[in-house]
Amino acid sequence: MTIALTRRSALALATASALAVAAPGMALAEGWAPQKPVEMVIMAGQGGGADQLARLFQSIIQQEGLSRMPILPVNKGGGSGAEALRYMEDKRGDAHTIMATLNSYYTTPLRTDIGVDIEEFTPVARMALDTFVLWVNADSDIQTLDDYVAAVKAAGDTWKMGGTGTGQEDSLVTAMLEQQFGIKHTYVPFDGGGGVAKAVVGGHVNSSVNNPAEAMGFFKAGKMRPIATLTPERLAAFPDTPTMTELGHPLVYWMQRSFVAPPEMPAEAVAYYTEMFEKLQQTEAWQKYASEQALLTDFLSGDALQVYFLEERAKHADLLRAMGETPTGS
């Protein structure tokens, strides 16, 4: 069974206005401003794509003077992000906490009853859509997707796919591959995407479906090999790597890179953080990083972002059902 999750405007990338370079030290609109350091919760462990991006954003915010108070990143990745989600729920009404999200923002509440409804959370900004690549060690004999499928089948249940936890995005992509090709992996979880990439390079696992940013350093060092991407078109960062679709397997999956706030955050605080991220997405540093790391910049905020979140939650519920799971509340 073919499963493909797409966004409503998969190829609607940032327009020319999003490429305008913001001036350093630009001030936000007059009005409400944080009165103490702002906690940036990261619902994943250290070293992965979510962690890297959150800390990049923190650095750009500081360098460009986009916040009147420091932004303090803190990882809360326990329980596939359940720790972070509960923490944000308990921060209801707080004006000094925001959270960097990924797709476990949907899947964790769908897989585990943690007393959280993301519809009550406050949408702030979607900064980008991240992509997925099937990777192997560069020393492997595997050169093509056909080689990969044959190798996994030959290995039986001994083929190890590295990931960041059951129910996390890479485990869903792994399930998609298994359903599409009739193969089986032994899924080996790590604390973060950085650890997964190191495990591939070290030979502790046979493959991964890391985001580009998590494996880019090893790729440039000639230690990891991309086999195929789960994108509609080839990525500029990997022009010689085919998409699953062009190989006859329409598997497409996106990872949203967004920020939300606790339920009932005051409207003036929401406006402040939304403007902060609007200015951030215009900076040269962000546009350069996104291009180099194969991120699709696609800014969204407010009600439109909440609609997107709820649509994606429904799509992920369908995906979990296709995998044989019953989402909570179903």
DODO-243641 format. One record per residue (C-alpha): residue number from 1; residue in three letters; y, z, x negated. Coordinates in steps of 0.2 Angstrom, whole numbers. Example, Ala and Ser with C-alpha at 12.3 -4.5 7.8 and 13.67 -1.06 7.14 Angstrom:
residues 2
1 ALA -22 39 -62;
2 SER -5 36 -68;
***
This chain:
residues 330
1 MET 0 0 0;
2 THR 17 -5 -7;
3 ILE 31 8 -6;
4 ALA 48 4 -11;
5 LEU 63 15 -8;
6 THR 80 6 -9;
7 ARG 98 11 -6;
8 ARG 109 2 6;
9 SER 119 -7 -7;
10 ALA 107 -8 -22;
11 LEU 118 -21 -31;
12 ALA 135 -15 -25;
13 LEU 141 -8 -42;
14 ALA 157 -1 -46;
15 THR 172 -13 -43;
16 ALA 185 -17 -56;
17 SER 195 -2 -51;
18 ALA 181 10 -56;
19 LEU 183 3 -74;
20 ALA 201 8 -76;
21 VAL 203 20 -90;
22 ALA 210 37 -85;
23 ALA 223 45 -96;
24 PRO 218 61 -105;
25 GLY 225 77 -98;
26 MET 229 70 -81;
27 ALA 233 83 -68;
28 LEU 225 85 -51;
29 ALA 235 85 -35;
30 GLU 245 100 -32;
31 GLY 237 113 -21;
32 TRP 221 124 -22;
33 ALA 214 126 -39;
34 PRO 199 137 -46;
35 GLN 205 155 -51;
36 LYS 190 158 -62;
37 PRO 177 148 -72;
38 VAL 167 136 -61;
39 GLU 148 137 -62;
40 MET 139 120 -63;
41 VAL 121 124 -57;
42 ILE 108 111 -64;
43 MET 93 110 -53;
44 ALA 82 105 -68;
45 GLY 77 111 -85;
46 GLN 85 108 -101;
47 GLY 84 91 -110;
48 GLY 80 80 -95;
49 GLY 92 67 -87;
50 ALA 100 79 -75;
51 ASP 104 91 -89;
52 GLN 110 78 -100;
53 LEU 122 71 -87;
54 ALA 128 88 -81;
55 ARG 133 93 -99;
56 LEU 141 76 -102;
57 PHE 151 78 -86;
58 GLN 156 96 -92;
59 SER 162 88 -108;
60 ILE 172 74 -101;
61 ILE 180 86 -88;
62 GLN 185 97 -103;
63 GLN 191 83 -114;
64 GLU 201 75 -100;
65 GLY 209 91 -93;
66 LEU 201 88 -76;
67 SER 199 106 -71;
68 ARG 211 120 -73;
69 MET 197 132 -77;
70 PRO 181 130 -88;
71 ILE 165 122 -81;
72 LEU 150 132 -86;
73 PRO 133 123 -84;
74 VAL 118 134 -80;
75 ASN 100 128 -78;
76 LYS 90 134 -63;
77 GLY 75 122 -63;
78 GLY 62 134 -57;
79 GLY 50 128 -43;
80 SER 55 110 -45;
81 GLY 73 115 -41;
82 ALA 69 128 -27;
83 GLU 78 141 -38;
84 ALA 94 132 -38;
85 LEU 93 127 -20;
86 ARG 91 146 -15;
87 TYR 104 151 -27;
88 MET 117 139 -18;
89 GLU 111 144 -1;
90 ASP 115 162 -6;
91 LYS 132 156 -12;
92 ARG 138 151 5;
93 GLY 157 150 6;
94 ASP 159 151 -12;
95 ALA 173 140 -20;
96 HIS 168 142 -38;
97 THR 150 135 -38;
98 ILE 144 116 -38;
99 MET 127 109 -41;
100 ALA 121 94 -50;
101 THR 107 86 -40;
102 LEU 93 74 -42;
103 ASN 80 68 -29;
104 SER 71 85 -29;
105 TYR 86 89 -18;
106 TYR 76 81 -4;
107 THR 58 83 -10;
108 THR 58 102 -14;
109 PRO 63 108 4;
110 LEU 51 95 11;
111 ARG 37 101 1;
112 THR 40 120 2;
113 ASP 48 131 15;
114 ILE 62 139 5;
115 GLY 73 143 20;
116 VAL 86 129 14;
117 ASP 92 115 25;
118 ILE 102 102 14;
119 GLU 111 96 29;
120 GLU 121 113 28;
121 PHE 126 110 10;
122 THR 143 102 6;
123 PRO 143 85 -1;
124 VAL 155 82 -16;
125 ALA 152 66 -25;
126 ARG 138 54 -30;
127 MET 142 48 -47;
128 ALA 127 36 -51;
129 LEU 110 30 -47;
130 ASP 98 32 -61;
131 THR 83 21 -64;
132 PHE 64 23 -69;
133 VAL 55 14 -83;
134 LEU 36 15 -87;
135 TRP 34 20 -105;
136 VAL 20 21 -118;
137 ASN 20 25 -137;
138 ALA 26 11 -147;
139 ASP 10 12 -158;
140 SER 0 9 -142;
141 ASP -9 -8 -140;
142 ILE -2 -9 -123;
143 GLN 11 -23 -122;
144 THR 11 -28 -104;
145 LEU 9 -21 -86;
146 ASP -8 -29 -85;
147 ASP -13 -20 -102;
148 TYR -7 -4 -95;
149 VAL -17 -5 -79;
150 ALA -33 -10 -88;
151 ALA -31 4 -100;
152 VAL -29 17 -87;
153 LYS -44 11 -77;
154 ALA -54 11 -93;
155 ALA -49 29 -97;
156 GLY -55 35 -80;
157 ASP -47 52 -76;
158 THR -43 55 -94;
159 TRP -27 45 -95;
160 LYS -12 58 -96;
161 MET 4 54 -88;
162 GLY 18 66 -93;
163 GLY 31 72 -80;
164 THR 42 86 -75;
165 GLY 32 94 -61;
166 THR 22 90 -45;
167 GLY 34 84 -31;
168 GLN 47 79 -44;
169 GLU 53 61 -45;
170 ASP 42 55 -59;
171 SER 26 62 -49;
172 LEU 31 52 -34;
173 VAL 33 36 -45;
174 THR 16 40 -53;
175 ALA 9 41 -35;
176 MET 17 24 -31;
177 LEU 9 17 -46;
178 GLU -8 24 -42;
179 GLN -7 17 -24;
180 GLN -1 0 -30;
181 PHE -14 -3 -43;
182 GLY -29 8 -38;
183 ILE -28 19 -54;
184 LYS -28 37 -57;
185 HIS -18 48 -69;
186 THR -20 66 -75;
187 TYR -3 72 -72;
188 VAL 4 84 -86;
189 PRO 20 93 -81;
190 PHE 33 98 -94;
191 ASP 49 109 -92;
192 GLY 60 93 -93;
193 GLY 62 75 -96;
194 GLY 66 77 -114;
195 GLY 49 87 -117;
196 VAL 40 72 -108;
197 ALA 47 59 -120;
198 LYS 43 70 -135;
199 ALA 25 72 -128;
200 VAL 23 53 -127;
201 VAL 30 50 -145;
202 GLY 19 65 -151;
203 GLY 3 57 -143;
204 HIS 1 72 -132;
205 VAL 1 61 -116;
206 ASN -2 43 -114;
207 SER 13 37 -104;
208 SER 28 42 -94;
209 VAL 40 36 -81;
210 ASN 56 43 -89;
211 ASN 73 39 -85;
212 PRO 81 28 -98;
213 ALA 93 42 -105;
214 GLU 78 53 -108;
215 ALA 69 41 -119;
216 MET 83 30 -126;
217 GLY 84 39 -143;
218 PHE 65 37 -146;
219 PHE 66 19 -140;
220 LYS 80 15 -152;
221 ALA 70 23 -166;
222 GLY 56 11 -162;
223 LYS 44 25 -156;
224 MET 43 21 -137;
225 ARG 40 5 -128;
226 PRO 46 0 -111;
227 ILE 33 -9 -101;
228 ALA 41 -12 -84;
229 THR 56 -6 -74;
230 LEU 56 0 -56;
231 THR 73 -9 -52;
232 PRO 77 -25 -42;
233 GLU 83 -34 -57;
234 ARG 81 -32 -76;
235 LEU 92 -19 -84;
236 ALA 105 -24 -97;
237 ALA 99 -10 -109;
238 PHE 81 -18 -109;
239 PRO 84 -37 -106;
240 ASP 66 -41 -112;
241 THR 57 -29 -101;
242 PRO 52 -36 -84;
243 THR 54 -27 -67;
244 MET 39 -22 -57;
245 THR 45 -34 -43;
246 GLU 46 -50 -54;
247 LEU 28 -45 -59;
248 GLY 23 -46 -41;
249 HIS 23 -28 -37;
250 PRO 39 -23 -27;
251 LEU 41 -5 -33;
252 VAL 59 0 -33;
253 TYR 64 18 -34;
254 TRP 81 26 -38;
255 MET 87 43 -44;
256 GLN 103 49 -37;
257 ARG 115 58 -48;
258 SER 126 68 -37;
259 PHE 136 85 -35;
260 VAL 135 96 -20;
261 ALA 143 113 -16;
262 PRO 137 128 -6;
263 PRO 137 128 13;
264 GLU 154 132 20;
265 MET 164 129 4;
266 PRO 183 129 9;
267 ALA 190 112 13;
268 GLU 203 113 0;
269 ALA 190 117 -14;
270 VAL 180 103 -8;
271 ALA 195 91 -10;
272 TYR 199 98 -27;
273 TYR 181 95 -34;
274 THR 180 78 -26;
275 GLU 196 72 -34;
276 MET 190 79 -50;
277 PHE 175 68 -50;
278 GLU 184 53 -43;
279 LYS 195 54 -59;
280 LEU 180 57 -70;
281 GLN 171 41 -64;
282 GLN 186 31 -69;
283 THR 186 37 -87;
284 GLU 181 26 -102;
285 ALA 169 39 -108;
286 TRP 159 39 -92;
287 GLN 159 20 -89;
288 LYS 153 18 -107;
289 TYR 139 30 -106;
290 ALA 133 23 -89;
291 SER 132 6 -96;
292 GLU 123 11 -112;
293 GLN 110 22 -102;
294 ALA 106 10 -88;
295 LEU 115 20 -75;
296 LEU 122 11 -59;
297 THR 139 18 -56;
298 ASP 141 19 -37;
299 PHE 153 33 -32;
300 LEU 152 40 -14;
301 SER 159 56 -6;
302 GLY 162 65 10;
303 ASP 154 60 26;
304 ALA 147 44 18;
305 LEU 138 54 5;
306 GLN 130 66 18;
307 VAL 124 51 28;
308 TYR 116 44 12;
309 PHE 108 61 8;
310 LEU 100 62 26;
311 GLU 94 44 25;
312 GLU 86 47 8;
313 ARG 78 64 14;
314 ALA 70 54 29;
315 LYS 64 40 16;
316 HIS 56 54 5;
317 ALA 48 62 20;
318 ASP 39 45 24;
319 LEU 34 43 5;
320 LEU 26 61 5;
321 ARG 17 56 21;
322 ALA 10 41 13;
323 MET 4 52 -1;
324 GLY -5 62 11;
325 GLU 7 77 12;
326 THR 15 84 28;
327 PRO 33 88 25;
328 THR 39 104 31;
329 GLY 47 104 48;
330 SER 36 89 53;
***
